[in-house]
């Protein structure tokens, strides 16, 4: 079962929190805490946006009221995911379809590189997967991520003719 850990980016480019309530996601009843609780001991494949992990890390390192909860969440996630497969999403889930074709490949490449760097901090082996955000531009998004070196994509089961979903293997890209 694919278990996504993804959200809109909450960190600003300078590393400060853009959403002052971002810490609530790791507090009691917060959606990230509930996500770990719900997964329990089920055999899941974690599909992680590394930006979420960086955001929680920034909260843990801050003096904000949620710092202890963030630290506890990271510890719990690491122990929960210790023996489970982890698939990384491109960093910060860029909407590459919103850009013209020349920028799509550059943006996808940057997001994949940042995910590769983040993977070094995780307890188990990982792979980067694309999970396109726009079904209307699916082919263009897949092409951009494929050029960035992504070889697996999570797509709706009816999105690609001849494939049975929920993921497809892409031929090796040029990036």
N, C-alpha and C positions, 0 to 999 in steps of 0.2 A: 504494500500500500504506500503510495506517495503521500508524504506529510509535509506540506509547504510551511516554511517559516519565512514569510515575506511581508513587507510593508512599504509604504511610501517613505522615501528618505527623510530622516529627521535631523541629520547633521548638516551643518553649513560647510562650505568648502574650507573654512578656517578651523574646523573641528569642534566648534561650539554647537550646542543644541539649538535648533531652530524652533522646536516645539517644546515649550516649557512643561507641558504635561506628558511628554514622551515617557518619562519614568513610570507613569501609572501602568504602562503595559506589562511591567514586571512585578508589580505589587500584587497583593492578595486580590484575586478576582480579575486581574489584568489579562488581556487576551494571550500574551505570551506565556504567562504562568498556566493558564487554562489549557493551552496547547500542549505543554509538557505533561500536565496531569491527565489529559484525555488520552494521549498516546500510551501512557502507562508502560506495560511490558509487551505491547503488541509489536510484532515484527514489522517495522516501518522503514522506508527509505526516506531519510530527511532530505528535503529539497529546500536549500537555504540561500537566501539573499545575504551575502556577507556584510552588506551595509547594516542589516539588523544586528549582527553580532558586534560590529564596530560601534553602533549606537549604544547598545547595552553596555559595552566596555567603557564608553565615554561616560555613561551615567554612573557606572561603578567607580570610576576614577574621580568623580566630581564630589562636591560637597552638598549636592542636592539631596533632598529628603529620601529619594528612592535609591541611593547608592548601595545600601546594604542589600536591598531586594535584588538589584541588578547583579551584584556580586554572587548572591545565592543562585540566581537564575542561570548565570554562566556556568557555575560549578555543576548544577543539576543537569544542564544541557550537555556538558562535556561527559558526564558519567552516563547519561541516558544514551547518548549517541556513540559512546565508546566502541561498541561492537556492531553498530548499525552502519549500513551504507549511507554516505552523504553525497548528494549531488548538489553542486553549487550553481546558482543562477548567476547570470552576468551581474556584476556589481551595480547596485542601485536600480536594477530593472529598467534600463533606458528604453524609452519608446522610440526605437530606431525608425519606425515607420513614419514618424512625424518629420523626418529630415529627408533631404534629397539624397539620391542614390550615392553620390560621392561621399557624403557625410555619414551615411548609414554604416559603411564598412569601418570607417575610422572610429565612430562611436562604439560599435560592437567590439572592435579590437581592444579599445581602452577598457571597456567593462570586463571583458574576458581576462585581460592581463591583471587587472585589479583583483579579480576572483582567484586567479592562480596564486597571487601573493597571499591572499587571505587563507587559502587552503593550507599553507604551511603552518598555521596555528591550530588546525583541527586535529582531533585525535585519531582519525582513520583516513584511509585513502579516499580520494574524491575524484569526481569528474565534473566538468562544467557542462551544463545543459542549457539549451535555449527553451524558453517558455514564452512564445510570442504573445504580445499584448493586444494585437489587432488582427482579427480574423480576416478583415478586408484586405490587408496587405501582407498576409502570411508568407507568400512566396518571396517577397522582397526582404522581409525580416529573416527568414530562413537562409536566404542567400548571403546576407550580411554576416550572420553568425557563422555560417559555414566558412566564409572567407576568413573569419577570425580564428578558425581552427576548431570550432565546436562540431562534434560528430553525432550528438544526440539532441533531439528536440521533443518536448512534451507538447502534443497538439490534440485538439478534439478528434475523436475517433473517425469522424466523417470529413476531416480536413484534407486528407491526402488520399487520392484514389489508389486502391490496391493495398493500402496499409490498414492494420487493424487497431491502431492506437493502443494505449494512450501516448506512446512515444514512437519515434521513427529514428532510424540511423541515417545520417547524412554522409555522403562521400567526403573524404578528407578534403579540407579547404586549402586555400593557397596561403593562408596567413600563418 
